[in-house]
Amino acid sequence: MHTAALAEMGLAGEWTYEAIEVAPEDFSDLVRSLPAKGFAGVNVTVPHKLRALAIADEASAAAGAIGAANTLTFRDGRIAADNTDAEGIIGALPCSPEGMSALVLGAGGSARAAVWALREAGASVSIWNRTEARAVALAKEFGVASGAAAADIVVNATTVGLDPPRGKHLDGGGEPNLKQFLAFDDGQRAEVVLDLVYASHETALVKAAQAAGATAVGGLEVLARQGAASLRVWTGSDPPLGTMRRAAEGSP
């Protein structure tokens, strides 16, 4: 995705983009070693987003408010943190969330970005997490509600649906059934479902949302948008979003 964008931007000769896997306990040491190796910055994904903010020397207003970073920039011997997840999430929605209710599933770095972004955009937000105490704590931190309340917008920011799955699930390995959040006992159904899982196929939640008549958006749209925003931070130029979207989807 980034490689395709860099090529179209005429920067392929100067910039490259590669994947690096790192264990949580090695994250800080690895990041601090990258500037000497010629890296201009990195994108950060689960489970490192909170650590990414903690290691930074400075943070953007969004990263500081969210409490997590997905983008690090190395400049003048310092590490700057940013969060482009929020921009990607709001940009991926098919409508403005202002005046709508939103239910965010999860309590990790991506959930923090979703809660903050939706709240700032004027939505009434509630948080659900399989560990209720984490949802309550996060809701208190952001001044929103907790619990599985009926909502116009449902955002899945859990790791359920990842292939291969990451993290722990309910019942000693079984995944929670997220489809339960598409409709509630009072008959209210979600109008928009945004699944942040970066899957090359439609997740079970996206398929269920479509079957229920909701507008469903997969995580690849968010991936492309947050990736374009990160490239903009690093290069100072506007990346070709369409090219990044097609590359993320695996299209030529």
PLY file of the C-alpha trace (Angstrom):
ply
format ascii 1.0
element vertex 252
property float x
property float y
property float z
element edge 251
property int vertex1
property int vertex2
end_header
0.00 0.00 0.00
2.67 2.50 1.03
5.04 1.23 -1.66
2.42 1.82 -4.35
1.77 5.32 -3.04
5.47 6.19 -2.85
5.94 5.04 -6.44
3.08 7.24 -7.69
4.43 10.16 -5.65
7.82 9.81 -7.34
9.51 8.95 -4.04
10.26 5.27 -4.59
13.95 6.00 -5.09
14.21 7.81 -1.76
11.70 5.99 0.46
10.87 2.35 1.22
8.33 0.79 3.56
8.75 -2.56 5.31
7.09 -4.64 8.01
8.88 -5.34 11.30
7.53 -7.76 13.90
8.54 -7.09 17.49
7.57 -8.51 20.87
6.13 -6.03 23.39
9.15 -6.35 25.67
11.50 -5.46 22.80
9.46 -2.59 21.38
11.22 0.35 23.06
14.73 -0.82 22.26
13.82 -1.55 18.65
12.21 1.84 18.07
15.16 3.70 19.57
17.51 1.81 17.24
15.67 2.69 14.03
16.81 6.30 13.42
20.44 5.16 13.21
19.37 2.67 10.54
17.92 5.40 8.36
14.25 5.13 9.28
12.20 8.33 9.07
9.31 6.89 11.04
7.09 3.90 11.69
3.45 2.93 11.82
2.50 1.07 14.99
-0.28 -1.48 15.36
-1.68 -3.66 18.16
-0.47 -4.25 20.81
2.07 -1.41 20.76
0.03 1.80 20.42
0.13 2.82 24.08
3.85 2.04 24.28
4.42 4.14 21.17
3.05 7.21 22.90
4.98 6.49 26.09
8.32 6.29 24.26
7.83 9.56 22.36
9.54 12.82 23.27
6.60 14.85 21.97
3.06 14.17 20.82
0.45 15.77 18.60
-2.71 17.08 20.21
-4.65 14.07 18.89
-2.16 11.47 20.14
-1.97 13.14 23.54
-5.74 13.36 23.91
-6.29 9.79 22.70
-3.51 8.39 24.86
-2.14 6.20 22.06
-0.08 6.61 18.90
0.01 4.72 15.63
2.57 6.93 13.91
6.08 7.80 15.09
8.40 10.23 13.33
12.16 10.44 13.92
13.51 13.96 13.58
16.52 15.80 15.04
17.21 13.05 17.53
13.66 13.08 18.89
10.63 10.84 18.52
7.32 12.53 17.69
4.03 10.66 18.16
0.85 11.13 16.18
-2.44 9.32 15.83
-3.90 9.06 12.34
-6.39 6.32 13.33
-8.88 8.98 14.38
-8.72 10.69 10.98
-9.05 7.33 9.23
-12.07 6.30 11.29
-14.06 9.49 10.73
-13.08 9.60 7.07
-14.26 6.02 6.53
-17.76 6.67 7.85
-20.38 7.17 5.11
-21.96 10.06 7.01
-21.17 12.61 9.68
-21.56 11.12 13.18
-22.70 14.44 14.60
-25.90 13.98 16.59
-25.78 10.19 16.28
-25.22 7.56 18.96
-22.16 5.33 18.69
-21.12 2.10 20.41
-17.40 1.29 20.41
-16.46 -2.34 21.06
-13.06 -2.69 22.72
-10.80 -0.73 25.04
-7.37 -0.82 23.39
-5.48 1.73 21.33
-7.83 1.64 18.33
-10.86 1.90 20.61
-9.36 4.97 22.27
-8.96 6.60 18.87
-12.52 5.72 17.88
-14.03 7.02 21.13
-12.12 10.30 20.96
-12.78 10.84 17.25
-16.51 10.12 17.51
-16.90 12.26 20.62
-15.05 15.15 18.99
-17.24 14.79 15.89
-20.38 15.24 17.97
-21.56 11.68 18.56
-22.94 10.33 21.82
-20.55 7.49 22.64
-20.77 4.34 24.76
-18.02 1.73 25.25
-18.35 -2.05 25.61
-15.48 -4.37 26.43
-15.40 -8.05 27.38
-13.69 -6.91 30.60
-16.29 -4.52 31.94
-13.87 -2.71 34.28
-11.76 -1.59 31.32
-14.81 -0.18 29.55
-15.87 1.68 32.68
-12.39 3.11 33.21
-12.06 4.23 29.59
-15.52 5.76 29.60
-14.68 7.74 32.73
-11.42 8.94 31.18
-13.17 10.25 28.05
-16.35 11.42 29.73
-18.63 9.05 27.82
-20.93 6.17 28.77
-20.14 2.49 29.22
-22.22 -0.57 28.46
-23.85 -2.16 25.42
-26.32 0.59 24.61
-28.30 0.65 21.38
-26.55 2.86 18.83
-26.79 4.22 15.30
-23.09 3.50 14.69
-21.22 0.39 15.88
-17.42 0.35 15.68
-15.59 -2.92 16.27
-12.19 -2.08 17.74
-11.58 -5.54 19.20
-9.23 -8.13 17.74
-12.13 -10.48 17.02
-12.03 -11.37 13.34
-8.28 -11.06 12.86
-6.74 -13.89 10.87
-4.74 -15.19 12.61
-6.42 -13.91 15.79
-4.46 -11.83 18.27
-5.05 -11.54 21.97
-7.35 -13.46 24.27
-11.00 -14.21 23.66
-13.91 -15.33 25.76
-14.35 -18.79 27.24
-10.76 -19.95 26.97
-10.36 -19.35 23.24
-13.89 -18.84 21.89
-14.63 -15.52 20.23
-17.50 -13.36 21.46
-20.41 -13.04 19.06
-20.23 -9.40 18.01
-23.35 -9.75 15.85
-25.39 -9.28 19.04
-24.60 -5.57 18.87
-26.34 -5.01 15.53
-29.79 -4.99 17.16
-31.10 -4.65 20.70
-34.13 -5.89 22.60
-36.04 -2.68 21.94
-35.76 -3.29 18.21
-33.26 -0.51 17.51
-30.78 -1.52 14.85
-27.41 -0.08 13.92
-27.43 2.05 10.77
-23.66 1.97 10.22
-21.14 -0.71 11.20
-17.41 -0.04 10.97
-15.19 -3.07 11.53
-11.59 -1.97 12.14
-10.25 -5.48 11.49
-7.83 -5.33 8.55
-9.09 -8.40 6.68
-8.73 -9.19 2.99
-12.21 -10.70 3.15
-15.52 -9.56 4.58
-15.60 -10.37 8.27
-18.54 -12.14 9.88
-19.57 -8.84 11.46
-19.56 -7.01 8.12
-21.58 -9.79 6.48
-24.09 -9.79 9.33
-24.42 -6.01 9.18
-25.09 -6.11 5.45
-27.66 -8.86 5.94
-29.37 -6.72 8.58
-29.61 -3.80 6.18
-26.89 -1.66 7.77
-24.19 0.17 5.85
-21.01 -1.79 6.57
-17.44 -0.57 6.15
-14.43 -2.87 6.51
-11.11 -2.08 8.13
-9.19 -1.78 4.87
-10.81 1.61 4.23
-9.57 2.83 7.60
-6.17 1.25 6.93
-5.81 3.15 3.66
-6.93 6.46 5.14
-4.76 6.31 8.26
-1.82 5.14 6.13
-2.25 8.09 3.78
-2.36 10.45 6.75
0.87 8.94 8.11
2.61 9.34 4.76
1.50 12.97 4.74
3.13 13.46 8.16
6.42 11.94 6.99
6.69 13.35 3.45
4.75 16.61 3.69
2.87 15.67 0.49
-0.64 14.37 -0.15
-0.56 10.63 -0.98
-2.88 9.08 -3.61
-5.65 7.63 -1.44
-7.24 5.72 -4.32
-3.97 3.96 -5.09
-3.50 3.04 -1.43
-7.08 1.78 -1.19
-6.67 -0.44 -4.26
-3.36 -1.79 -2.97
-4.87 -2.54 0.44
-7.69 -4.43 -1.25
-5.22 -6.35 -3.39
-6.49 -4.83 -6.64
-4.08 -3.99 -9.49
0 1
1 2
2 3
3 4
4 5
5 6
6 7
7 8
8 9
9 10
10 11
11 12
12 13
13 14
14 15
15 16
16 17
17 18
18 19
19 20
20 21
21 22
22 23
23 24
24 25
25 26
26 27
27 28
28 29
29 30
30 31
31 32
32 33
33 34
34 35
35 36
36 37
37 38
38 39
39 40
40 41
41 42
42 43
43 44
44 45
45 46
46 47
47 48
48 49
49 50
50 51
51 52
52 53
53 54
54 55
55 56
56 57
57 58
58 59
59 60
60 61
61 62
62 63
63 64
64 65
65 66
66 67
67 68
68 69
69 70
70 71
71 72
72 73
73 74
74 75
75 76
76 77
77 78
78 79
79 80
80 81
81 82
82 83
83 84
84 85
85 86
86 87
87 88
88 89
89 90
90 91
91 92
92 93
93 94
94 95
95 96
96 97
97 98
98 99
99 100
100 101
101 102
102 103
103 104
104 105
105 106
106 107
107 108
108 109
109 110
110 111
111 112
112 113
113 114
114 115
115 116
116 117
117 118
118 119
119 120
120 121
121 122
122 123
123 124
124 125
125 126
126 127
127 128
128 129
129 130
130 131
131 132
132 133
133 134
134 135
135 136
136 137
137 138
138 139
139 140
140 141
141 142
142 143
143 144
144 145
145 146
146 147
147 148
148 149
149 150
150 151
151 152
152 153
153 154
154 155
155 156
156 157
157 158
158 159
159 160
160 161
161 162
162 163
163 164
164 165
165 166
166 167
167 168
168 169
169 170
170 171
171 172
172 173
173 174
174 175
175 176
176 177
177 178
178 179
179 180
180 181
181 182
182 183
183 184
184 185
185 186
186 187
187 188
188 189
189 190
190 191
191 192
192 193
193 194
194 195
195 196
196 197
197 198
198 199
199 200
200 201
201 202
202 203
203 204
204 205
205 206
206 207
207 208
208 209
209 210
210 211
211 212
212 213
213 214
214 215
215 216
216 217
217 218
218 219
219 220
220 221
221 222
222 223
223 224
224 225
225 226
226 227
227 228
228 229
229 230
230 231
231 232
232 233
233 234
234 235
235 236
236 237
237 238
238 239
239 240
240 241
241 242
242 243
243 244
244 245
245 246
246 247
247 248
248 249
249 250
250 251
